[in-house]
Amino acid sequence: MAEPPDLQNLAKQYLDLWQDQLGGVSKDPQTAEIMAQTMELMNAGAQAFATMAAAQSSGNTSDNDQGDSDGNPPPPDSFGAGARPAGAPSGAADPDLAKLARRLERIEERLTALEAGSKKSRRKPTKKP
C-alpha cells in the first residue's frame, strides 16, 4: 500500500507554482490592463449597490413595483417587456436595477417563509417492509 502524500510539501509546491504563475502574468501589460478594467467594473458595481442600498433604506420605492396588498408580485407585463438595453456604468444607480433588487428581496423572503412552512409540515417517511 502506498504512503499518503505529504500535505505540507504539496501545499508548499502549490503555493510556489501559484506565485510563479502570478508573477509571470503580472509582467504582461495586456493582462495588467484587463485586471485594472476588471477592478474598475467591480468598483462601479459596488458603488451602484451602495447607492441602491442607501435609496432602499431611505424608503424610495414606487407603487408600481410593490405588487398588491396581499404580497403578490406585480403582473408580468410590468416586469420590463420594453426594457432598455444595458448601458455603460455611470456611477449612478439604475432605477431598474434597484427595482430588480427589491423584487429579488421579496422573492427571497417568500421563499424563506415557504421553506420554513415545509419543514414544519414535513413528516418522516414510513419504513417499507
Secondary structure as GFF3:
##gff-version 3
##sequence-region A 1 129
A	DSSP	alpha_helix	7	26	.	.	.	ID=ss1
A	DSSP	alpha_helix	29	57	.	.	.	ID=ss2
A	DSSP	three_ten_helix	63	65	.	.	.	ID=ss3
A	DSSP	three_ten_helix	76	78	.	.	.	ID=ss4
A	DSSP	alpha_helix	95	121	.	.	.	ID=ss5
###
